Amino acid sequence: MVYNENSLITALIEKGVKIPNPSSVEISEEVNINLISSEDVTIHSGCKIFGKRTLIMPGVKLGSRSPVTIKNCQLGKNVELKGGYFEGSTFLDSANMGDGAEVREGCLLEEEANGAHTVGLKQTILFPFVTLGSIVNFCDILMAGGTDRRNHSEVGSSYIHFNYTPNQDKATASLIGDVAYGVMLNQPPIFLGGQGGIVGPSRIGYKTVIAAGVIYRGDCPQGHTLLMGKESQKEDMDFYPGLYWSVKRRVINSIEYIANIIALRQWYIIVRSKFYQGSDMEKLLYEGAVEKLELIFNERIKRFKQLANKMKKSIELYKSVMGNNVSEELLNQKRELVENIQKIENSFNECLSYSGNEKGRDEFLKNLDNIYKKTGNDYITVIKDLNEHNSKVGTSWLLSIVENTRNTLLKYLPSFI
């Protein structure tokens, strides 16, 4: 049966969806109402729902503070979106966002990840419990850390991830935490103080605090550090559009980010999939999450290639500016990047299917299955019931995926080692 917009709303009300002010709600005709649960779902005034891939599971609340627009999003159980625009993203159980949010394509918010009001996200991954304050711009980033709702990684209000350079490239994604340790839900939280920012691509380890008001431009992958942002004052200098004075850190951090996305995708395919074997809605939620990881992977490869293709111009500019004072190491790095970019892209795609060290993977899955049989299929409960040894085995397995990607790519970039 084909419904028009009014009959779609009527049909939803008849199946039990709570729509207090039906005349103010817009539901596009391509929306499949069979993918909207009737169990404790509330759609408040002014909400708009678009997209044939939109999924709304039990307990979802939309628009409690201001109108919500969603387009081709997958919303897990008890997700609450209080107000704003949400497109092409997946929200796992009990994730929530405050009023005025703008969540663009390619975002994945895992269980109980949340943001306060006026948060902007795109190509963003938040692991369970990660919390964003108000007025936060957090695009092109993965953040992990913390163990529960009382002990979680947090981003202070008015925080920015700077993900666009004066040379107009976006090979700038940042790792705040990582995948191999972060998925075990046993790491100390990371705190990014308010009124500050990170200049991507950056890598920040667990138990790191960046003080309020600091714009951090470096890396601290080892973690366990209070970063005060003290830097020696640099003098102003001439700016040459298209000239990169260094590329090593940008390239290495980009490879590390993509390697982590590959590991996370394998985690979803091999581990997470076990927890979505029930209803068709659960399977669609899982498929939506995997799709976001693939979108992010493709975006990062695209941005990496764009960076590489800028190296020809950068080499010419660098030689003209520096004359006889050029760094041969820097020139070699730029040449390797642009000359091997097709091999690099092919290698990234080959690494995408690598599922890690078999012995470690199988041992971890055996441990996981034993806990799964005892405790049931609640993902958070099962992961948190892993003992220290089991978690270490799982982390080692995922690190083998990251290491495989890193080593494969650096074969084509020997001057970066």
Protein Blocks (a to p, Z undefined) as FASTA:
>chain_A
ZZdfklmmmmmmmnopacfblmlpccdfklcfklpcfehpacdehiacedjkbccdehia
ehklbccddehiacdehiacfbdcdehiacdehiacdehiacdehiacdehiacdehiad
ehiacdehiacdehiacehiadeedjbfklccdddehiacdfbdfkopablbccehjfkl
mmnopaccddddehiacdddddddehiacdehiacfbdcfkgoiacehiacdddddddde
hiafbfklmmmmmmmmmmmmmmmmmmmmmmmmmmmmmcfklmmmmmmmmmmmmmmmmmmm
mmmmmmmmmmmmmmmmmmmmnmmmbcfklmmmmmmmmmmmmmmmmmmmmmmmpgbjfklm
mmmmmmmmmmmmmnopcfklmmmmpcfklmmmmmmmmmmmmmmmmmmmmmmmmmlZZ
